[in-house]
Amino acid sequence: MTTPSPDIFLSYCRDDQASARVYAEALQSEGFRVWWDQSLSVGEAYDEVTERALEGARAVVVLWSKKSVASRWVRAEATTADRNKVLAPVMIEACKRPIMFELTQSADLSGWKGNREDPAWRSFVGDIGRLVGRGERQPPPGADEHLSGSGVSIPPVVSQNSRGARNSKVFVAIGAAVALAALAGGYWLLQRSTSQKEAREAIQQISKLADANKYHEAFALAQRARRVLPDDAMLKSLTPIFTGAYSVNSTPSEVEVYLRAYDDVNGEWQHVGRTPLERVEMPRGALRWRFEKPGYTTVERANSALADRLVAGAFLTDAAGKLDVTLHKVGDQPAGMIFVPAGRVSVKRLESVDVPAFYIDRTEVTNAAFKAFIDAGGYERRAFWDGLDIRNGGKPLVFDDAMKLFVDETGRQGPASWELGSYPAGEGDLPVTGVSWYEAEAYARYRGLALPTAFHWHSAALLPDEGADSLAAFIAPLSNLGSGGPEPVARRQGMGPYGTYDMFGNVREWISNFRGSKGWAVGGYWEDAVYSYRDMASVSLSDRSPFTGFRLIKSIGEPGNARHLNAELDFSRSIRPPSQIKPVSDEVYATFQRQFAYQPGPLDASAPMETASTEDWIKQRVSFNTGYNNERMDAILFVPKRGNPPFQPVILMSGIQTVLFPGKSEDIEPGFSVMPLDYVVKSGRMLVQPIFQGSYERFKSRMDIRDEIRTNREWIERRWDLGRTIDYLETRPDVDAKRLGYIGISFGGSTAIPLLALEPRLKAAVLLSGGLDNSTLSPLIDGVNHAPRVRIPVLMVNGRYDEILSVEDAQKPLFRLLGTPDKDKRHVVLEYGHGSPPRAQVLMETLGWFDKYLGPVRR
């Protein structure tokens, strides 16, 4: 006789057997057919019977405890239940569930002692009854909602506010459940009882998804593959490509946290949990956050999901990004304004300054708001204008004469484009324009506020770590740039990191800083190109163009606590004036070459030592003589498992972090998480990381360009390091050293330009986020002098929103200087900042370049 399928399958850890028995007996007393492993008969095959019961159960009750969360059996059974939509998790003690199972609201029975009349138990029994079909089971609201544009279905999570307070926290990892259509060919592998072979096949699919920028899908598939192969080396190497982590704290605490993808502007907010949150993993990409607490003003924030931060100009690996949020009690925060925390800010490479916390207008000042100023006698009340040195043609004006300048098209007081002292009908929500810097200042006094300084504006518009990964690259496409005219404020969804709208585009905005008779308008306006968000336009203080508006700030604390930020500033010159971009003569350069002159010598190379292995490569370490100071150096080689030797070698010089902070070469992976290069090895090429002088175990002290003697010496030694590395590669039978490539990342694609000019054995180069280094360098190592002597094919791949090496100040000057023939150099500008470029595009460009100039790899 066939045994009927159970109503309930009870999943638990062996250490919780006593508790499991209480639950099994109580559920049986409620009339349910319960299967747990005590139901096995002598001689039955455990795996076969358990799997049959699990697959046939109408509800799977998982008992989460400190022990069971670590049980692979319990996790596997919970995965199957989640797939079959029959998961009914129960917290039998306080614990942190595996993140994939934080997606579903758990019944909190941690205080339940077996009393069947307990209200919590009765509620749980009712839910189970509906789940197994003894009552009408309603699909959860929003169950079919999808993350717009990502192919990711986010399971609904009930807000703690809407269902009453609960002790358990609910976390959402975006992309934890993935639409089958989006992953056709991969996701199904882990939808049934998964073997190690299938998990490995899924990891191959994860690699393809990551290569295609499908980070949400890769993240979801990796969560499942990791349960089967938690220590898989390939999966570990892939994870930083598509995963970041966050720890979230708030003032006050116990704030509800919601999340959605940045570009999913109309998507449902998904509940993440309640602060504080520790190490919540997220797929990479820009995110919108929402923070709510009764009695407090709701806060929205935006940032990028990273595992790397930029500190003092250098990338530092951090286990979790830290998000600190402050909420203010209702009524304490000025209406229409948002809070910007204190921080250190640099503008256009000026010296960084500390900016105290402040409030800023959420949107630009509108026509309707400015009309209130006029109606209140704004142009008649001298108090609003006292102290403003209003001039015409350089001549100071008395108040009555000055007011004659500030009239509309009909001669009435008001912005230049208005008529009869008012704005056109239906345009009240448009930003006010046609107002001079003086009028903006007067309006600020009317409201008891102030124009932002350049430092305040940048604090609100950009993340402190904008150089590490550009939020601007996500904001700008959702902003009013490159269009036909201004739009109502906040119509576009280009939200800044702290909740402002339209700081990029719509209208450029006055700031308080000025220089002589010139003021500054920042952020670009509707006709500007998308990268104009960082432009500082020099405009006459009396200019009343239709392109310029403004927003205001309110200081926190003493009114003058930020007065020092209001100094006169000059942004008019480029970082390095064209007059200074003059290479030295050939005669002078010949003297530089003699100082860098390299001589081969005995290598005394060690045998390659394998230190790690994945499905794609073998990681080796070798050491050899440098040829100077009786020193030896190491090189890390990633030898491909795909393709056939001899392999084309590609030498890597990484970012500036390697010479600013000590590191361990044992931690080196292909590239690093904001600029991964694993695809180079996957393509069948050998990636080689020399341990250059001053980096990793050869780090002695932080690089300091002010010490010219030391800096020059170290670059001469790095040139020898490169030469000895190539000498070593020429000794290996598995290397085709005549097809030698170079990849420089940031520092390696800017300050390291002399290496490309001085080493004739390099055949092609790719510079990722490189450009002309505008630091004050000695002529011996200045890229201005070496770039014209570079003759090899060079591909530059850069970010349009790069704050460190910008398009106009660094990228284009280097590209123009390169001595490479025009047909053999290429500059590609992609939609990113300084790090984390669109993987699919940079992969295609890089490998295509090497295929063209080094030749295709041997298959």
Secondary structure, DSSP 8 states (H G I E B T S, - for coil): ------SEEEE--GGGHHHHHHHHHHHHHTT--EE-GGG--TT--HHHHHHHHHHH-SEEEEEE-TTGGG-HHHHHHHHHHHHHT-EEEEESS-----GGGTTS--EE-TT--S-TT-HHHHHHHHHHHHHTTSS-----TTTT-EETTTTEE------HHHH---SS-----TTSEE-GGGGTTTGGGGSSS--HHHHHHHHHHHHHHHHTT-HHHHHHHHHHHHHH-TT-HHHHHHHHHHEEEEEEEEESSS-EEEEEETT-TTS--EEEEESSEEEEEEESEEEEEEEE-TTB--EEEEEEE-SEEEETTEEEE-SSEEEEEE--BTTTS-TTEEEE--EEE-STT---EEE--EEEESS--BHHHHHHHHHTTTTT-GGGTTT---EETTEE--HHHHHTTSB-TTSSBS-TT-BTTB--TT-TTSB--S--HHHHHHHHHHHT-B---HHHHHHHHS-TTTTTS-SHHHHGGGSB-SSSS---TT-S--B-TTS-B-SSBSSEEEEEEEETTEEEEES--TTS-GGGGG-EEEEETT---TTEE---EEESSSTTTTGGGGS-----S-SS-GGG-----HHHHHHHHHHH------------EEEEE-SSEEEEEEEEE-SSTT-EEEEEEEEESSS-SSB-EEEEE--THHHHS---GGG--SEETTEE-HHHHHTT-EEEEE--TTSGGG--S---TT-HHHHHHHHHHHHHHHHHHHHHHHT-TTB-TTS-EEEEEGGGGTTTHHHHHH-TT--EEEEES-----S---TTT-HHHHGGG--S-EEEEEETT-SSS-IIIIIHHHHHH--S-GGGEEEEEES--SS---HHHHHHHHHHHHHHHH-----
